[in-house]
Amino acid sequence: MKTFITIFILICIQLKLSGQIPSEKIVIGEKITISSEILNEDRQILVHLPQDYEYSGNKFPVLYVLDGEFFFYQAIGAVQFLSECSYIYNNPIPEMIIVAVVNVDRNRDYTPTYAPNQLGSLYYPTSGKADRFLEFIEKELIPEIDIRYRTQPFRTLTGWSFGGLFTVHTFINNPELFSAYLAISPSLWWDEDMYVSKFDSIFKNYQFLPKKLTITCGTLEGGSIGRSVKDGFVPIIKKRRPNDYQFNFVEIPDEGHPFVPYKALYDGLASVFSDYPMPFEKVDEGYESIEKYFSELSKRYDYKIKISEWAYMNLINDLNGKGKHKEAMDIANLYHIDYPHSAWAILLIGRAFEHMSNYTKSKEYYELAIKTEKSKPAPDSERIISFTIRLNLLNEKLKDNE
């Protein structure tokens, strides 16, 4: 025994000294470089892919994030939680590819006019190249992303402060480029509130396209931001927009300008996609109503949106609760066709077999569901435990039937 302990200690010391203690890097994205002819410089782009990207083969909408060096990780956190967290069964936004643009000169790229002297004390000698930066996004960045990755046509642009100003600038001057716009505390005070003073005349003859626009602002933001956003832009666009136009103004409680982006990105994305989650009452109306809802949703978003896993799961459970096990099996098979890598889809086929007293077949699917979940890059341990409990209970039934 003493010899064994001595050998074990020596092995541990050797592993520590040699640095061979097992570890694995967590990769959340990649960095690509675009050599821009329009900007005459290299631009660093940070890209994060959804959890399902590698094994699903699906295409995904894209979120373009300005000030990428600041907000790349924040955007990942917000999007992952809202679209992928398994504790949120009716996820409020779709999974998205995140593309974050790292700055070179944000004062130059985000401002629409050359106006070096601002608000009496601020100096921006390189200002006024927003149109050129917009041309880079349209003609170089977006085509490169569409070539490299599996993208859907639904694109969202978001930016804070000067980035918010650029977001509004894009919405006004090239609205067709993005499907949705999220401007966080936009610096609409720029150049003596130029856009605010022009908004009323612009929107008199403005052709409102079916594009989503969300503006956020902290309740503690006053001064130039409060004047230009809360008292300027928001009342004008509310006055001029058509009744069915999708504009939302979201105020972030108890936050000022420097700290508002963290909460505003989360709340703003939920607002942009406010019509995305299916209302629960659709489950009671049956499969045809659910299918119609997602068909109409697909038309609004301009790409095919599958019936969500949450919708499938609730409908199947509802049918089983009503004793309609054959219908539940049919829906479970449709669920599995739409989501072949979903452990839940496989498990619900097993439950349908169990409800029809085919315990042997049910066990086969329960075991496959557990195996499928364990094979994922980030398995859900709670889900595995839940599935294992179901399998153990089923094994008790099989013993009783022997």
ROPA-15791 format. One line per field, with one value per residue (C-alpha): residue in one letter; x negated, y, z negated. Coordinates in nm, 4 decimals, decimal comma. Layout:
<pts>
type = [A	...]
x = [X	...]
y = [Y	...]
z = [Z	...]
</pts>
This chain:
<pts>
type = [M	K	T	F	I	T	I	F	I	L	I	C	I	Q	L	K	L	S	G	Q	I	P	S	E	K	I	V	I	G	E	K	I	T	I	S	S	E	I	L	N	E	D	R	Q	I	L	V	H	L	P	Q	D	Y	E	Y	S	G	N	K	F	P	V	L	Y	V	L	D	G	E	F	F	F	Y	Q	A	I	G	A	V	Q	F	L	S	E	C	S	Y	I	Y	N	N	P	I	P	E	M	I	I	V	A	V	V	N	V	D	R	N	R	D	Y	T	P	T	Y	A	P	N	Q	L	G	S	L	Y	Y	P	T	S	G	K	A	D	R	F	L	E	F	I	E	K	E	L	I	P	E	I	D	I	R	Y	R	T	Q	P	F	R	T	L	T	G	W	S	F	G	G	L	F	T	V	H	T	F	I	N	N	P	E	L	F	S	A	Y	L	A	I	S	P	S	L	W	W	D	E	D	M	Y	V	S	K	F	D	S	I	F	K	N	Y	Q	F	L	P	K	K	L	T	I	T	C	G	T	L	E	G	G	S	I	G	R	S	V	K	D	G	F	V	P	I	I	K	K	R	R	P	N	D	Y	Q	F	N	F	V	E	I	P	D	E	G	H	P	F	V	P	Y	K	A	L	Y	D	G	L	A	S	V	F	S	D	Y	P	M	P	F	E	K	V	D	E	G	Y	E	S	I	E	K	Y	F	S	E	L	S	K	R	Y	D	Y	K	I	K	I	S	E	W	A	Y	M	N	L	I	N	D	L	N	G	K	G	K	H	K	E	A	M	D	I	A	N	L	Y	H	I	D	Y	P	H	S	A	W	A	I	L	L	I	G	R	A	F	E	H	M	S	N	Y	T	K	S	K	E	Y	Y	E	L	A	I	K	T	E	K	S	K	P	A	P	D	S	E	R	I	I	S	F	T	I	R	L	N	L	L	N	E	K	L	K	D	N	E]
x = [0,0000	-0,2855	-0,4471	-0,1187	-0,0713	-0,4292	-0,3873	-0,0547	-0,2115	-0,5065	-0,2702	-0,0701	-0,3888	-0,5153	-0,1866	-0,1962	-0,5581	-0,5170	-0,1953	-0,0077	0,3001	0,5834	0,7383	0,9453	0,9757	1,3202	1,3556	1,6366	1,5592	1,3076	1,1393	1,1207	0,9519	1,1086	0,8758	1,1087	1,0537	1,3277	1,1715	0,8147	0,7327	0,7643	1,0670	1,0855	1,4167	1,5174	1,7642	1,9602	2,1639	2,4774	2,4629	2,6491	2,4373	2,1881	2,4186	2,7537	2,6628	2,9185	2,8876	2,9110	3,0024	2,7139	2,6656	2,4127	2,2619	2,0714	1,7924	1,7051	1,4089	1,6461	1,9697	1,8782	1,8856	2,1894	2,3783	2,2868	2,4171	2,7471	2,8113	2,7098	2,9340	3,2357	3,2104	3,0358	3,0916	3,2740	3,4466	3,6381	3,8653	4,0250	3,7065	3,7875	3,5357	3,3904	3,0390	2,8115	2,4647	2,2941	2,0643	1,8810	1,6863	1,3739	1,3041	1,0237	1,1642	1,5237	1,5498	1,4725	1,6837	2,0019	2,0625	2,2565	2,1065	1,7768	1,8390	1,5185	1,6515	1,9376	2,1303	1,8844	1,5968	1,5787	1,3445	1,3769	1,1251	1,1769	1,5559	1,7964	1,7240	2,0367	2,1388	1,8046	1,8281	2,1828	2,0527	1,7911	2,0613	2,2877	2,0336	1,7540	1,8525	2,1988	2,1003	1,7950	2,0042	2,2652	1,9918	1,8150	2,1172	2,4664	2,6768	3,0435	3,1466	3,2712	3,0015	3,0055	2,7746	2,7071	2,4878	2,4526	2,3940	2,2094	2,2832	2,6505	2,6184	2,4769	2,7595	3,0187	2,8166	2,8336	3,2056	3,2746	3,0343	3,0264	3,3192	3,3279	2,9783	3,0972	3,4231	3,4107	3,2348	3,1516	3,0131	2,8950	2,8829	2,7988	2,5998	2,8610	2,7275	2,4612	2,4072	2,6603	2,9223	2,9044	3,1210	3,3733	3,4177	3,4506	3,6656	3,9962	3,9350	3,7700	4,0627	4,3281	4,2316	4,0477	4,1396	4,1699	4,0448	4,1434	3,8258	3,8171	3,6738	3,6115	3,4608	3,3462	3,2469	3,1731	3,4130	3,1148	3,0007	3,0770	2,8851	2,8036	2,9146	3,2463	3,3168	3,2356	3,3777	3,6628	3,7834	3,6741	3,6629	3,9131	4,2139	4,1533	4,1344	4,4369	4,6246	4,5155	4,5064	4,7989	5,0157	4,8810	4,5149	4,2956	4,1284	4,0540	3,9033	3,7596	3,6475	3,3930	3,4664	3,2026	2,9239	2,7207	2,5280	2,2086	2,3814	2,7003	2,5680	2,5463	2,9161	3,0296	2,8905	3,0804	3,4086	3,3677	3,3273	3,6354	3,8211	3,6944	3,8207	4,1339	4,3507	4,1183	4,2308	4,5508	4,8418	4,9216	5,2903	5,1945	5,1226	5,4897	5,5862	5,3901	5,1254	5,2889	5,3004	4,9356	4,8276	5,0162	4,8503	4,4988	4,5900	4,6988	4,3903	4,1714	4,3325	4,2664	3,9042	3,8457	3,7059	3,8440	3,8881	3,9571	4,2127	4,0190	3,9212	4,1208	4,4341	4,3834	4,3196	4,6252	4,8533	4,7347	4,7785	5,1244	5,2297	5,0975	5,2836	5,6044	5,5372	5,4691	5,1519	5,1563	5,1782	4,9009	4,6836	4,7485	4,6480	4,3426	4,2243	4,2699	4,0720	3,7894	3,7850	3,7497	3,4957	3,3066	3,0372	3,2813	3,2710	3,6166	3,7654	3,6285	3,7482	4,1018	4,1245	4,0262	4,2960	4,5557	4,4553	4,4769	4,8288	4,9228	4,7678	4,4876	4,2255	3,9502	3,9615	3,9945	3,6757	3,4905	3,5789	3,5082	3,1601	3,1063	3,2195	2,9635	2,6900	2,7796	2,7670	2,4350	2,2797	2,3387	2,0453	2,2164	2,4510	2,7342	2,6665	3,0097	3,1726	2,9637	3,0677	3,4341	3,4124	3,2315	3,5031	3,7644	3,5590	3,5263	3,9014	3,9615	3,7240	3,9361	4,2415	4,0541	3,9612	4,3215	4,4302	4,1780]
y = [0,0000	0,2410	0,1672	0,2408	0,5729	0,6740	0,5965	0,7871	1,0953	1,0827	1,0623	1,3630	1,5640	1,4689	1,5717	1,9047	1,9694	1,8683	2,0682	1,7604	1,8057	1,7599	2,0809	2,1881	2,5303	2,6828	2,8398	3,0931	3,2328	3,3218	3,6332	3,7051	3,9894	4,1714	4,3784	4,6596	4,8427	5,0892	5,1842	5,1225	4,9269	4,5851	4,5330	4,2743	4,0889	3,8634	3,5832	3,3568	3,0646	2,9219	2,6010	2,4123	2,5415	2,2565	1,9560	2,0900	2,2127	2,4930	2,8521	3,1273	3,4971	3,7330	3,9979	4,2657	4,4360	4,7664	4,8426	4,4742	4,4879	4,5981	4,4168	4,0838	3,8854	4,0751	3,9959	3,6277	3,6166	3,7843	3,5851	3,2501	3,2938	3,4208	3,1697	2,8579	2,8265	2,4977	2,6393	2,8798	2,6476	2,9190	3,1031	3,4682	3,5117	3,2840	3,1440	3,3825	3,4186	3,7142	3,9335	4,2030	4,4762	4,5908	4,9639	5,1482	5,5015	5,4981	5,8792	5,8667	5,5651	5,6273	5,9998	6,1134	6,4625	6,6399	6,8411	6,8574	7,0895	6,9474	7,0613	7,3412	7,1258	6,8028	6,7715	6,5134	6,5989	6,2732	6,2790	6,2398	5,9069	5,7084	5,6711	5,5159	5,2765	5,1854	5,1074	4,8778	4,6918	4,6568	4,5686	4,3932	4,2747	4,1273	3,9458	3,7976	3,6728	3,5271	3,3386	3,2056	3,1047	2,9593	3,2728	3,3589	3,6879	3,8275	4,0658	4,2911	4,5885	4,7162	4,9896	5,2093	5,5860	5,6784	5,3212	5,3959	5,7107	5,4998	5,2485	5,5251	5,6687	5,3292	5,2926	5,6285	5,6102	5,2398	5,0740	4,7668	4,6574	4,5166	4,3595	4,5076	4,7922	4,8239	5,1687	5,1873	5,5417	5,6864	6,0113	6,1978	6,5259	6,5045	6,8188	7,0328	6,7561	6,7326	6,4242	6,5417	6,8709	6,6854	6,3968	6,5734	6,6706	6,3352	6,1323	6,3365	6,1639	5,8644	5,5238	5,3045	4,9606	4,6560	4,6868	4,6636	4,9569	4,9601	5,2556	5,2167	5,4809	5,4811	5,6609	5,8491	5,9747	6,3417	6,6274	6,5921	6,2270	6,2904	6,5943	6,4351	6,0875	6,1137	6,4610	6,4618	6,1404	5,9259	6,1654	6,2404	5,8806	5,7875	6,0695	5,9900	5,6094	5,4065	5,2410	4,8956	4,9984	4,7990	5,0684	5,0220	5,2598	5,0810	5,2714	5,0981	5,1746	5,3391	5,3463	5,6293	5,6440	5,4498	5,1481	5,1190	4,8937	4,5744	4,5738	4,7475	4,4814	4,2116	4,4051	4,5477	4,2080	4,0805	4,3835	4,3380	3,9789	4,0424	3,8590	3,5571	3,3403	3,1487	3,2344	2,9422	2,9351	2,8077	2,4685	2,4264	2,5092	2,2123	2,1378	2,3265	2,6484	2,6083	2,5352	2,8439	3,0618	2,9619	2,9923	3,3528	3,4141	3,2886	3,5372	3,8258	3,7245	3,6332	3,2865	2,9479	2,9202	2,5702	2,4933	2,5428	2,2554	2,4178	2,4141	2,0497	1,9425	2,1162	1,9904	1,6300	1,6507	1,8031	1,5214	1,2540	1,4215	1,3914	1,0237	1,0893	0,8812	0,7941	1,1655	1,2372	0,9760	1,1342	1,4783	1,3328	1,1855	1,5244	1,6789	1,4287	1,5002	1,8749	1,8258	1,5001	1,5859	1,6732	1,4359	1,5602	1,4646	1,1123	1,0854	1,1919	0,9170	0,6819	0,8274	0,7775	0,4106	0,3870	0,5345	0,2662	-0,0004	-0,0857	-0,0807	-0,2543	0,0056	0,2820	0,1658	0,1724	0,5372	0,6395	0,4922	0,6633	0,9981	0,9688	0,8718	1,1641	1,4177	1,2834	1,3127	1,6892	1,9298	2,0715	1,8028	1,9123	1,7165	1,7884	1,6597	1,3409	1,2829	1,3370	1,0971	0,8363	0,8514	0,7865	0,4944	0,3444	0,3731	0,2066	-0,0766	-0,1378	-0,1756	-0,4199	-0,6290	-0,6334	-0,7622	-1,0481]
z = [0,0000	-0,0875	0,2494	0,4320	0,2481	0,3242	0,6960	0,7074	0,5464	0,7854	1,0848	0,9617	0,9084	1,2533	1,4172	1,2382	1,3264	1,6886	1,7364	1,8554	1,6395	1,8917	2,0197	2,3153	2,4721	2,5074	2,8521	2,8852	3,2281	3,4915	3,6262	3,9969	4,1818	4,4737	4,6893	4,7852	5,1098	5,0190	4,6846	4,8036	4,4872	4,3252	4,0983	3,8221	3,7958	3,5037	3,5782	3,3445	3,4772	3,3101	3,1105	3,3836	3,6723	3,7086	3,6975	3,8198	4,1681	4,1220	4,2369	3,9762	3,9598	3,8832	3,6146	3,7155	3,4096	3,4184	3,1679	3,1923	2,9538	2,6766	2,7508	2,9147	2,5899	2,4633	2,7850	2,7554	2,3990	2,4860	2,8035	2,6543	2,3524	2,5457	2,8310	2,6981	2,3220	2,2631	1,9552	2,1818	2,3759	2,5889	2,6858	2,7650	3,0499	3,3196	3,3096	3,4985	3,6408	3,4695	3,6775	3,4795	3,6569	3,4713	3,4857	3,6561	3,6236	3,4972	3,5035	3,8748	3,9674	3,7688	3,8257	4,1351	4,1808	4,1318	3,8163	3,6123	3,3428	3,1357	2,8274	2,7605	2,6359	2,8344	3,1329	3,4122	3,6863	3,8840	3,8833	4,1740	4,3465	4,2549	4,6197	4,7063	4,4088	4,5134	4,8623	4,7056	4,5118	4,8137	5,0837	4,8945	4,5471	4,6058	4,9299	4,7537	4,4615	4,6981	4,8859	4,5768	4,3687	4,4085	4,3736	4,4024	4,5661	4,2320	4,1033	3,7950	3,7360	3,3844	3,2431	2,9340	2,9114	3,2346	3,3436	3,2792	3,4888	3,7718	3,7272	3,7713	4,0628	4,2355	4,1621	4,3289	4,6226	4,7097	4,5267	4,7511	4,6450	4,3107	4,2017	3,8522	3,6752	3,3055	3,2168	2,8554	2,7178	3,0610	3,0646	3,2640	3,1252	3,3965	3,6055	3,4204	3,4087	3,7890	3,8229	3,5665	3,7508	4,0802	3,9543	3,9903	4,3527	4,4314	4,3001	4,4761	4,7993	4,6522	4,7917	4,4863	4,5782	4,3712	4,1625	3,7846	3,5889	3,2147	3,0294	2,6681	2,4157	2,0433	1,8112	1,6643	2,0049	2,0330	2,1916	2,5605	2,5765	2,4012	2,6165	2,9502	2,8844	2,6336	2,7268	3,0912	3,2909	3,1023	3,1131	3,4819	3,5993	3,3865	3,5561	3,9123	3,9190	4,0581	3,7948	3,8758	3,8823	3,6427	3,4333	3,0640	2,8123	2,5090	2,1996	1,9774	1,6087	1,3883	1,6459	1,7939	2,1194	2,0295	1,8745	2,0789	2,3629	2,1551	2,0662	2,3836	2,6157	2,4249	2,4027	2,7521	2,9170	2,7340	2,8707	3,2270	3,2237	3,0167	3,2713	3,2903	2,9929	3,0600	2,8251	2,5954	2,6911	3,0366	2,8770	2,7862	3,1449	3,2805	3,5414	3,8290	3,6281	3,5248	3,8800	4,0023	3,7389	3,8450	4,2128	4,1568	3,9429	4,2281	4,4672	4,2277	4,1767	4,5416	4,4719	4,3779	4,0003	3,8766	3,6097	3,2869	3,0616	2,7816	2,9981	3,0946	2,7349	2,5943	2,8697	2,8230	2,4451	2,4938	2,7288	2,4935	2,2058	2,4080	2,4808	2,8512	2,8569	3,2268	3,3171	3,0681	3,2397	3,5800	3,4517	3,2750	3,6044	3,7756	3,4893	3,5451	3,9186	3,8520	3,5710	3,6379	3,3800	3,1029	2,8076	2,7047	3,0414	3,0032	2,6436	2,7329	2,9928	2,7109	2,4863	2,7583	2,7807	2,4009	2,4016	2,6553	2,4259	2,6699	2,3939	2,5887	2,8660	2,6104	2,4348	2,7661	2,8211	2,4591	2,4867	2,8205	2,6740	2,3932	2,6366	2,8650	2,5821	2,4528	2,7994	2,8193	2,7753	2,4633	2,3251	2,0959	1,7755	1,6308	1,9481	1,9334	1,5721	1,6614	1,9551	1,7428	1,4784	1,7476	1,8767	1,5262	1,4665	1,8014	1,7095	1,3982	1,6225	1,8425	1,5364	1,4208	1,7619	1,7686]
</pts>
